Amino acid sequence: MAEQTIADLQRRLQRLEDKDAIITLLNRYCKLADTHKWDEYASCFLEDGVVTFNHGQDIVGRERITALIRTAENRFQGQQHSLTNIELSLDGDRATGTCYLWFAATLDTSKPHEYHGFGGPYEFSFRRTEAGWRIAVLKLTKIWAQNPDTEGVFGG
């Protein structure tokens, strides 16, 4: 009985540690984009990771993903990616998750009232690697926007 209890506790602890590691990965993904640390940002994804925005064409590969996001977001002096309502489902070395994005960006932080904001649901899949959990697939669907996208980088 005690061995079964210890094994059960070890499984439950591993699930909690895995969920914490994935949430840490998601927070890191947001912070690195906000601070334009693109080399570190790339490490959040698998080499063959896939990103899809608004049901568009898949962007495949860590390098292509990072190049696209760098091109879109480097122009902004200030930006903030915030994730809410995170739900994760674990299955060994794989996991899936959903959450909501609230994003805002301004070209000039001395004019914070001039910004574009948008949000919507993310869908993720993750894989555990030797280096830790990484994003395998990221899908974002924009369902609302606030203020004009004057740069035209976020799909209107």
Buried (B, 14 or more C-beta within 10 A) or exposed (E): EEEEEEEEEEEEEEEEEBBEBBBEBBBBBBBBBBEBEBEBBBBBBBEEBBBBBEEEEEBEBBEBBBBBBBEBBEEBEBBBBBBEEBEBEBEEEEBBBBBBBBBBBBBEEEEEEEBBBBBBBBBBBBBBEEEEBBBBBBBBBBEEBEBEBEEEBBEE
